[in-house]
Amino acid sequence: MRGRLFAAACVAVAAIVAGAPLEAQPTPGQIRLAVDASRAPQKILHAHLQMPVRPGPLTLYYPKWIPGEHEGDGPIANLAGLRFNARGKPVAWRRDLVDMFAFHLDVPDKADALDIDLDFLLSAPASGFSAGASATAFLDVLNWNQVLLYPQGYAASDLTFVPSVKLPAGWEFGTALPGAKWDGDTVDFSPVSLYTLVDSPVISGRYFRAIQLTPGENPPHEIDMVADSAAALAMPADTEQHYRKLVAEAGKLFGSRHYRDYHFLLTLSNDAAHFGLEHHESSDDRVPERSLTDDAARMDFADLLPHEYVHSWNGKYRRPEGLATPDYQQPMHDDMLWVYEGLTEYLGEVLTVRSGLMSAEQMREEIADIAAIFDHRPGRAWRPLQDTADAAPFLYDTGADWSNWRRSTDFYEEGELLWLDVDATLRRLSGDKKSMNDFCRMFYAGPENEPALKPYTFDDVVGALNSLAPYDWTKFLRDRLDSLAPPTPDEAVENSGWKLVYNDKPNSAVDRAYSVKRQLDLTLSIGAIVDDSGSLADVIYGGPSYEAGIGPGMRITAVNGKQFSLEALKDAIIAAKSGDEPIQLIVANGAEYRTCSVNYHGGLRYAHLEYNGHHLDYLEEIFQPLAQ
């Protein structure tokens, strides 16, 4: 960003090949990439590449498999205006008919450079990951993979790019890219590998703020923020302190930092896609505009930055072997996402509490809600947890409807419960002398202040656990990954010293989700998730609403003869507890309206954790801060 120059040398990251190795060949010269983002508010980027080449056949790739997104979702449909020139003359090209992310052309005789022009259209919907909406009138998030091509036959770590970006007048920026220098409205960066470039997004905007989290310390850490208004950048002072504590707690947990500096890149906009995406030295975090200034919204994303930060260790420094591909065209193998994402989800939640972004009581409510949801998820009876990871490339693109029966990317939340179970089991087996704290310090140990990649396998994970507490960890993990409906939700809670209980007292996590998303989760009562317009986001397969003939996408218009409201629906659920009459709902299914009788008499049910008094309270120990 303006005023801060990072002159650290670019460190090449050795990409480990998951598939067949690329044939060794001379490394090409530097590829210059100039991106004109001055028209980002118009939803378009212009890019120009100057690429050293040799005469003859040439295949160029548009990145397909984007690290961290776990699917081949490179946004090639938004690539436009593609033109090639050599020695001042156009060069014809043809798309490959099998790999449509590949372009074939013949470089003419005596040509030693290729000029490439392309546009990227920023007109995506406000959903999805980095290919989703990334620009507004006031800000832009630049992902370099969207505006480049690269030659076939080279590992991403072997190609050197010299990037620059032209910004709208008056905009400022944040990024982990080294060597930033202003030249008018253009920012030039130091030469970096393609691997580092794709791993280093740039956020920019009219309303920009940088917060130094570790002033005077090495490595530096900061939060770079862009928003659609100046008011949205007003992070409360106590929240800022919690993020300072997050950095300290992560350092104590892992024992070493594998980056030169770290940037939390936070975008605050209602018109951008909302998600988090990990990078080695930064994270791309996008939330609604008022997420810092509204108490409920701030709590709703409290675990986002901790999760993506943990990925710097678990996902970037250490990565499953099947995800460590040499370029962006070879398919990634997602079978270990229950470690990559599940363990990150667990450690991110732990750091959320240790840093003070959420209290231990609030996190217990979160855990209770998650455990209860998976304890009542019918899809676990046919699809094992392992298959949710294996099938991730298409499960990421499914909607909320029928997610309880189809299942979705459950390796996040059920994976979190699995690793809570692992932590409690480690503590029990070792007489409370070893825990996931020890696992992290051992498994993620390595060189300081230097991005690197050290892949792992299932056997590596098992070996690390065995070194802490000898046990049949292979069976422990495979039973929970491969079995149908394993008791992991209850077991994880009980082994940590607590038990799941159900009553009509609202769960604070459920209440908070409603206040932000305007959806009421009635999974544990009538088996449905309903928003405040009456629309059904999901219906639990085999539950009371399902048996009444109700499905996702329908809309409740009346409850027991009265106009629909969520309060009327809750009142009807409470009233049905003391009688035998079913709840009468008028439901719209497209043009059809009909009455559905929901035969449920259990009242409102919410999940909570209650200390069981029979085991050590491992949750209290797990949530204890490590940094003083």
C-alpha positions in Angstrom: 0.0 0.0 0.0 1.0 3.6 -0.3 3.8 4.5 2.0 5.0 1.0 2.7 7.5 -0.7 0.4 8.4 -4.4 0.8 11.8 -5.0 -0.8 12.2 -8.5 0.4 13.6 -10.8 -2.2 11.1 -13.1 -3.9 11.5 -16.7 -2.5 10.9 -19.4 -5.0 8.5 -22.0 -3.7 9.2 -25.6 -4.8 6.0 -27.0 -6.0 5.7 -30.8 -5.5 4.2 -32.8 -8.3 1.1 -34.8 -7.5 0.9 -36.3 -10.9 3.5 -37.0 -13.6 6.5 -34.7 -13.4 7.0 -32.0 -16.0 9.8 -32.6 -18.4 12.8 -30.4 -17.6 13.5 -27.7 -20.2 15.2 -24.3 -20.2 13.5 -21.8 -18.1 12.0 -18.9 -20.2 12.8 -15.3 -19.5 10.7 -13.0 -17.5 7.1 -12.5 -18.5 5.8 -9.0 -18.0 2.2 -8.6 -17.0 0.6 -5.2 -16.9 -3.0 -5.0 -15.6 -5.1 -1.9 -16.1 -7.7 -1.9 -13.3 -8.6 1.7 -13.9 -12.0 0.6 -15.3 -12.7 -1.9 -12.5 -15.8 0.1 -11.4 -17.1 -0.6 -15.0 -16.5 -4.3 -14.2 -13.7 -4.9 -16.7 -9.9 -5.4 -16.5 -7.4 -5.0 -19.3 -4.2 -7.0 -19.3 -1.1 -7.0 -21.5 1.6 -9.7 -21.4 5.0 -9.7 -23.0 6.3 -13.3 -23.1 9.6 -14.6 -24.3 9.1 -17.4 -26.9 10.8 -19.5 -29.6 9.5 -20.1 -33.1 7.2 -23.1 -33.5 4.2 -24.6 -31.8 3.2 -23.1 -28.5 0.5 -24.1 -26.0 -0.6 -21.6 -23.4 -2.8 -22.3 -20.4 -5.4 -20.2 -18.6 -5.3 -21.3 -14.9 -8.0 -23.9 -14.1 -7.4 -25.4 -10.7 -7.1 -22.5 -8.3 -5.4 -23.4 -5.0 -7.7 -23.2 -2.0 -10.9 -23.5 -4.1 -10.5 -27.3 -4.5 -12.2 -27.5 -7.9 -11.4 -26.7 -11.5 -13.3 -23.4 -11.5 -11.0 -21.0 -13.2 -13.4 -18.3 -14.6 -12.5 -18.8 -18.3 -16.0 -17.8 -19.4 -15.1 -14.2 -18.4 -12.0 -14.1 -20.6 -12.5 -11.8 -23.5 -10.6 -9.8 -26.2 -7.9 -12.4 -26.6 -5.2 -11.4 -29.1 -1.7 -12.5 -29.9 1.0 -10.6 -31.8 4.6 -11.3 -32.8 6.9 -9.0 -34.7 4.0 -6.6 -35.1 1.7 -9.1 -36.8 -1.3 -11.0 -35.5 -0.9 -14.7 -34.6 -3.8 -17.1 -35.1 -4.8 -19.4 -32.2 -7.2 -22.3 -31.6 -8.7 -23.6 -28.3 -8.0 -27.2 -27.4 -11.2 -29.3 -27.9 -10.5 -31.4 -24.8 -8.8 -29.1 -22.4 -10.6 -25.9 -23.1 -8.3 -24.0 -20.8 -5.5 -24.6 -23.4 -4.7 -22.4 -26.5 -2.6 -23.6 -29.4 -0.7 -21.3 -31.7 2.4 -21.3 -34.0 5.1 -18.7 -33.2 6.4 -17.3 -36.6 10.1 -17.6 -37.6 12.5 -15.1 -36.0 10.0 -14.1 -33.3 11.5 -14.1 -29.8 8.6 -12.4 -28.0 4.8 -12.7 -28.0 2.5 -9.8 -27.1 -0.8 -10.9 -25.6 -3.8 -8.7 -24.9 -6.9 -9.9 -23.0 -9.7 -8.6 -20.9 -11.4 -10.1 -17.8 -15.0 -9.3 -17.3 -15.9 -8.6 -13.6 -19.6 -9.0 -14.2 -20.0 -12.1 -11.9 -22.8 -12.6 -9.4 -22.2 -11.8 -5.7 -21.7 -15.5 -4.9 -19.0 -18.2 -5.2 -15.3 -17.8 -4.6 -12.7 -15.5 -6.3 -14.6 -15.7 -9.6 -17.6 -14.1 -7.9 -18.3 -10.4 -7.8 -14.9 -8.7 -7.0 -15.4 -5.0 -7.9 -17.8 -2.2 -7.0 -17.7 1.6 -7.7 -15.3 2.0 -4.8 -13.1 -1.1 -4.7 -11.6 -4.1 -6.5 -10.0 -7.4 -5.6 -7.4 -8.5 -8.2 -6.7 -12.2 -8.5 -3.8 -12.5 -10.9 -4.9 -15.9 -12.2 -7.8 -14.2 -13.9 -5.7 -12.0 -16.1 -2.8 -14.2 -17.4 -1.8 -17.1 -19.6 1.4 -19.2 -19.1 3.3 -21.6 -21.3 2.8 -25.4 -21.1 5.6 -27.5 -19.7 6.8 -25.5 -16.7 6.1 -25.7 -13.0 4.5 -22.5 -11.6 7.6 -22.1 -9.4 9.8 -22.0 -12.5 8.1 -19.2 -14.4 9.0 -15.6 -13.5 6.5 -12.8 -13.9 7.1 -9.0 -13.5 3.6 -7.7 -12.5 2.2 -4.2 -12.3 -1.3 -2.8 -11.9 -2.8 0.6 -12.8 -5.4 1.7 -10.3 -8.2 4.3 -10.5 -6.9 7.8 -9.5 -6.7 8.2 -5.7 -7.1 4.5 -4.8 -4.8 2.8 -2.3 -4.0 -0.9 -2.1 -2.9 -3.8 0.1 -1.0 -7.0 -0.9 1.7 -9.3 0.2 3.6 -8.9 -3.1 7.1 -7.6 -2.5 8.8 -4.4 -3.9 5.8 -2.2 -4.4 6.6 1.2 -6.0 4.3 3.8 -7.3 4.7 5.4 -10.7 1.7 7.8 -11.1 -1.4 5.6 -10.6 0.5 2.4 -11.5 2.1 0.1 -8.9 5.1 -1.9 -10.0 6.2 -5.0 -8.1 9.3 -7.1 -7.9 9.7 -10.1 -10.2 8.1 -13.2 -8.6 7.3 -16.8 -9.6 4.0 -17.5 -11.1 3.3 -19.6 -8.0 3.8 -16.5 -5.7 1.9 -14.2 -8.1 -1.3 -16.4 -8.1 -0.9 -16.7 -4.3 -0.8 -12.9 -3.8 -4.1 -11.0 -4.5 -4.3 -7.2 -4.4 -7.1 -5.3 -2.9 -7.6 -1.6 -3.8 -10.1 1.0 -3.2 -11.1 4.6 -2.6 -11.8 3.9 1.1 -8.7 2.1 2.4 -7.2 1.6 5.9 -4.2 -0.3 7.1 -3.7 -1.4 10.7 -0.3 -2.5 11.8 -0.8 -5.4 14.2 2.9 -6.0 15.2 4.6 -2.6 14.8 8.4 -2.9 15.1 8.3 -6.7 15.1 9.6 -9.1 12.5 7.8 -10.5 10.6 5.3 -7.6 10.2 1.5 -8.3 10.2 -1.2 -6.0 9.2 -4.9 -5.8 8.3 -5.5 -4.0 4.9 -9.1 -3.0 4.5 -11.2 -1.6 1.6 -14.9 -0.8 1.8 -17.7 0.8 0.0 -17.8 3.6 2.6 -15.4 5.3 5.0 -17.6 4.5 7.9 -17.4 0.8 7.3 -13.6 0.9 8.1 -14.2 1.8 11.7 -12.9 -1.3 13.4 -13.7 -1.1 17.2 -10.5 -0.7 19.3 -11.2 -4.0 21.2 -11.6 -5.9 18.0 -8.2 -4.5 16.8 -6.7 -5.8 20.1 -8.2 -9.2 19.5 -6.5 -9.4 16.1 -3.2 -8.5 17.7 -3.8 -11.3 20.1 -4.7 -13.7 17.2 -1.2 -13.2 15.8 0.4 -13.8 19.1 -1.7 -16.9 19.8 -1.0 -18.4 16.4 2.7 -17.9 17.0 2.6 -19.8 20.3 0.4 -22.5 18.8 2.7 -23.3 15.8 6.0 -22.2 17.1 7.3 -20.8 13.8 6.1 -18.5 11.0 6.7 -19.5 7.4 6.2 -16.1 5.8 8.1 -12.8 5.3 5.1 -10.7 6.3 1.4 -11.4 6.6 -1.6 -9.4 5.3 -5.2 -9.9 6.2 -6.9 -8.5 3.1 -10.4 -7.5 4.3 -13.1 -6.4 1.8 -16.3 -4.9 3.3 -19.0 -4.7 0.7 -22.6 -5.9 0.2 -22.0 -6.2 -3.6 -19.0 -8.5 -3.5 -19.0 -12.3 -3.1 -18.7 -13.2 0.6 -16.1 -15.9 1.5 -12.5 -16.4 2.7 -9.7 -17.7 0.6 -6.3 -18.6 2.0 -2.9 -17.6 0.7 0.6 -18.2 2.2 1.3 -14.6 3.1 -2.2 -13.2 3.1 -5.9 -14.0 3.1 -8.7 -12.8 0.9 -11.6 -12.2 3.3 -14.8 -10.6 2.0 -17.8 -9.8 4.3 -20.9 -7.5 4.2 -20.2 -3.8 4.4 -21.3 -3.2 8.1 -19.5 -6.3 9.4 -17.2 -4.3 11.6 -19.7 -1.8 12.9 -22.7 -4.1 13.6 -22.3 -6.3 16.7 -24.1 -9.3 15.4 -22.5 -9.2 12.0 -19.0 -8.8 13.6 -19.6 -11.9 15.7 -21.0 -13.8 12.6 -17.6 -13.6 10.9 -15.4 -13.7 14.0 -13.9 -17.1 13.0 -13.2 -16.2 9.3 -9.8 -14.5 9.7 -8.5 -17.0 12.2 -9.5 -19.9 9.8 -7.8 -18.4 6.8 -4.7 -17.4 8.9 -4.3 -21.0 10.1 -4.2 -22.0 6.4 -0.8 -20.3 6.2 0.5 -23.3 8.1 -2.1 -26.0 7.3 -2.7 -25.7 3.6 0.1 -23.5 2.4 3.2 -24.6 4.3 1.9 -28.2 4.9 -0.4 -29.4 2.2 -1.8 -32.9 1.3 0.3 -34.4 -1.4 -2.6 -34.7 -3.8 -3.1 -30.9 -3.7 0.5 -30.0 -4.3 0.3 -29.9 -8.1 3.1 -28.3 -10.2 0.8 -26.1 -12.2 -2.9 -25.0 -12.5 -4.0 -27.6 -15.1 -3.4 -30.9 -13.3 -6.5 -32.0 -11.3 -6.2 -31.8 -7.6 -7.1 -34.7 -5.3 -9.3 -33.5 -2.5 -9.4 -36.7 -0.4 -7.5 -35.1 2.5 -9.7 -32.0 2.9 -10.9 -33.4 6.2 -7.3 -32.4 7.4 -6.8 -29.4 5.1 -10.1 -27.8 5.9 -11.4 -29.8 8.9 -8.4 -29.3 11.1 -8.2 -25.7 10.0 -11.8 -25.2 11.0 -11.0 -26.7 14.4 -7.8 -24.7 15.0 -9.4 -21.6 13.7 -12.3 -21.9 16.2 -9.8 -22.5 19.0 -7.8 -19.4 18.1 -11.1 -17.4 17.8 -11.6 -18.0 21.5 -8.0 -17.7 22.6 -7.7 -14.3 20.9 -11.0 -13.1 22.5 -12.9 -12.7 19.3 -15.5 -15.0 20.8 -16.0 -16.1 24.4 -15.7 -19.8 25.5 -19.4 -19.7 26.3 -20.3 -18.5 22.8 -18.1 -21.1 21.2 -19.7 -23.9 23.3 -23.1 -22.8 21.8 -21.5 -23.0 18.4 -20.2 -26.5 19.0 -23.6 -27.6 20.5 -25.4 -26.4 17.4 -22.9 -28.0 15.0 -23.0 -31.3 16.9 -26.8 -31.4 17.0 -27.1 -30.6 13.3 -24.8 -33.5 12.3 -26.4 -35.8 14.9 -29.6 -35.2 12.9 -28.2 -35.1 9.4 -29.9 -38.0 7.5 -27.3 -37.9 4.7 -24.7 -39.4 7.0 -26.7 -42.7 6.7 -25.6 -43.1 3.1 -22.6 -40.8 2.3 -19.6 -41.2 4.6 -17.5 -38.2 5.6 -14.7 -39.2 3.4 -16.9 -39.0 0.3 -17.7 -35.4 1.1 -14.0 -34.6 0.6 -13.6 -36.9 -2.5 -16.7 -35.2 -4.1 -15.7 -31.7 -3.1 -15.2 -30.4 -6.7 -19.0 -30.6 -7.3 -20.3 -30.3 -3.7 -18.9 -26.8 -3.5 -21.3 -25.8 -6.2 -24.5 -27.2 -4.6 -27.1 -25.0 -2.9 -28.6 -25.2 0.6 -31.6 -27.1 -0.6 -31.5 -30.8 0.4 -28.0 -30.3 1.8 -29.0 -32.4 4.8 -29.7 -35.4 2.6 -27.3 -34.9 -0.3 -24.6 -33.6 2.1 -22.3 -30.8 1.2 -18.8 -29.8 2.2 -19.3 -31.4 5.6 -15.6 -32.0 6.0 -15.5 -28.5 7.5 -17.9 -28.8 10.4 -17.9 -32.5 10.9 -14.2 -32.4 10.4 -14.0 -29.8 13.2 -15.8 -32.3 15.5 -13.5 -35.1 14.4 -10.4 -33.0 15.4 -12.0 -32.0 18.7 -12.3 -35.8 19.3 -8.7 -36.3 18.3 -7.6 -33.5 20.7 -9.6 -35.0 23.6 -8.3 -38.5 22.9 -4.7 -37.3 22.8 -5.2 -35.7 26.2 -6.8 -38.8 27.6 -4.2 -41.2 26.3 -1.3 -39.1 27.5 -2.7 -38.4 30.9 -3.3 -34.8 29.9 0.3 -34.3 28.9 -0.1 -34.1 25.1 -2.6 -32.3 22.9 -3.1 -30.8 19.5 -0.9 -27.9 20.7 2.0 -30.4 20.6 0.9 -31.8 17.3 0.9 -28.3 15.8 4.4 -27.4 17.1 5.8 -30.6 15.7 3.9 -31.1 12.4 4.3 -27.5 11.3 7.8 -26.9 12.4 10.2 -25.5 9.8 12.2 -22.5 8.5 11.2 -19.1 9.8 10.3 -16.1 7.6 10.3 -18.1 4.4 7.4 -19.4 2.3 7.9 -23.1 1.6 5.9 -26.2 0.8 6.1 -29.5 2.6 3.5 -31.9 1.5 2.1 -34.7 3.7 0.2 -38.0 3.4 -2.3 -39.8 5.6 0.5 -41.9 7.0 2.4 -38.7 8.0 -0.6 -37.5 10.0 -1.0 -40.9 11.7 2.8 -41.0 12.4 2.7 -37.6 14.1 -0.2 -38.6 16.3 1.5 -41.9 17.2 4.7 -40.0 18.2 2.6 -38.1 20.8 0.4 -41.0 22.0 0.8 -44.5 20.7 -2.6 -45.8 19.5 -4.3 -47.3 16.5 -4.9 -43.9 15.0 -5.4 -45.4 11.5 -8.4 -47.3 12.7 -9.6 -44.3 14.8 -9.6 -42.0 11.8 -10.8 -44.5 9.2 -13.7 -45.6 11.3 -14.9 -42.0 11.5 -14.2 -41.2 7.9 -15.5 -44.3 6.2 -18.4 -45.5 8.4 -22.0 -44.6 7.9 -23.3 -42.3 10.6 -20.4 -42.7 13.1 -21.1 -41.3 16.6 -18.5 -38.5 16.1 -20.8 -35.5 17.1 -21.8 -37.0 20.5 -18.5 -38.6 21.0 -16.5 -35.4 20.4 -18.6 -33.5 22.9 -18.6 -36.2 25.5 -14.9 -36.9 25.3 -14.2 -33.3 25.9 -16.1 -33.4 29.2 -19.6 -32.2 28.1 -22.8 -33.6 26.8 -25.5 -32.5 24.3 -28.8 -31.4 25.9 -32.0 -30.2 24.2 -34.5 -27.7 25.6 -36.6 -24.7 24.5 -34.0 -22.2 25.6 -32.7 -20.4 22.4 -29.2 -21.2 21.3 -27.2 -17.9 21.0 -25.5 -19.2 17.8 -28.9 -19.8 16.2 -30.2 -16.4 17.3 -27.1 -14.7 15.9 -27.4 -16.5 12.6 -31.0 -15.4 12.3 -30.2 -11.7 13.1 -27.7 -11.7 10.3 -29.2 -14.0 7.6 -32.9 -13.6 8.6 -33.2 -17.4 8.5 -34.6 -19.4 11.4 -33.1 -22.9 11.9 -35.9 -25.2 13.0 -34.0 -28.3 12.1 -34.4 -29.8 15.6 -38.2 -29.3 15.7 -40.3 -29.3 12.5 -37.2 -30.1 10.4 -37.0 -27.0 8.3 -35.0 -23.8 7.8 -37.3 -20.8 7.1 -36.6 -17.2 6.4 -38.7 -14.3 7.5 -40.6 -14.3 4.2 -41.7 -17.9 4.8 -39.4 -19.3 2.1 -37.9 -22.7 3.0 -34.2 -22.8 2.4 -34.1 -26.5 3.4 -36.3 -29.3 4.7 -34.9 -32.2 6.6 -35.3 -35.5 4.7 -37.6 -37.8 6.7 -38.5 -35.0 9.2 -42.0 -33.7 10.2 -42.1 -31.1 7.4 -40.9 -33.6 4.8 -43.6 -36.1 5.9 -46.2 -33.3 5.5 -45.2 -32.9 1.8 -43.1 -29.8 2.2 -39.9 -29.3 0.3 -37.1 -26.7 -0.2 -38.1 -23.7 -2.3 -41.7 -23.7 -1.2 -43.1 -20.8 0.8 -45.3 -20.8 3.9 -48.1 -18.2 3.5 -50.2 -19.0 6.5 -49.9 -20.7 9.9 -53.0 -22.2 11.6 -55.3 -19.9 9.5 -53.2 -16.7 10.2 -50.9 -14.8 7.9 -47.3 -16.2 8.1 -44.7 -14.7 10.4 -41.8 -16.4 12.1 -43.4 -15.5 15.4 -46.7 -17.1 14.4 -44.8 -20.2 13.3 -42.9 -20.5 16.6 -46.1 -19.9 18.5 -47.8 -22.7 16.6 -44.9 -25.1 17.4 -45.2 -24.2 21.1 -49.0 -24.6 21.1 -48.8 -28.0 19.4 -46.7 -29.4 22.3 -49.8 -29.4 24.5 -52.2 -30.9 22.0 -52.8 -33.6 19.5 -53.7 -31.4 16.5 -51.0 -31.0 13.8 -49.7 -27.6 12.7 -51.6 -26.4 9.7 -49.5 -24.6 7.1 -50.7 -23.2 3.8 -47.7 -23.6 1.5 -47.1 -22.1 -2.0 -45.3 -24.4 -4.4 -45.0 -22.2 -7.5 -48.6 -21.5 -8.7 -50.1 -24.2 -6.4 -51.3 -23.4 -2.8 -52.2 -26.2 -0.5 -52.6 -27.0 3.2 -49.9 -29.2 4.8 -50.4 -30.8 8.2 -47.2 -31.0 10.2 -47.6 -33.7 12.9 -45.0 -32.5 15.4 -45.6 -32.0 19.1 -42.1 -31.7 20.6 -42.0 -27.9 21.0 -39.1 -25.7 20.1 -35.8 -27.5 20.5 -32.3 -26.1 20.7 -29.0 -27.7 21.5 -26.6 -26.7 24.3 -23.6 -28.2 26.1 -23.9 -29.2 29.7 -20.8 -30.2 31.7 -21.2 -34.0 32.4 -19.1 -34.0 35.6 -17.5 -37.4 34.7 -14.4 -36.3 32.7 -11.9 -33.5 32.8 -13.2 -30.4 31.2 -10.9 -30.6 28.2 -12.8 -27.8 26.4 -11.8 -25.3 29.1 -8.2 -26.4 28.7 -8.4 -26.2 24.9 -9.7 -22.7 25.0 -7.0 -21.4 27.4 -4.7 -18.8 25.7 -1.0 -19.8 25.3 0.4 -16.3 24.9 0.8 -14.1 28.0 
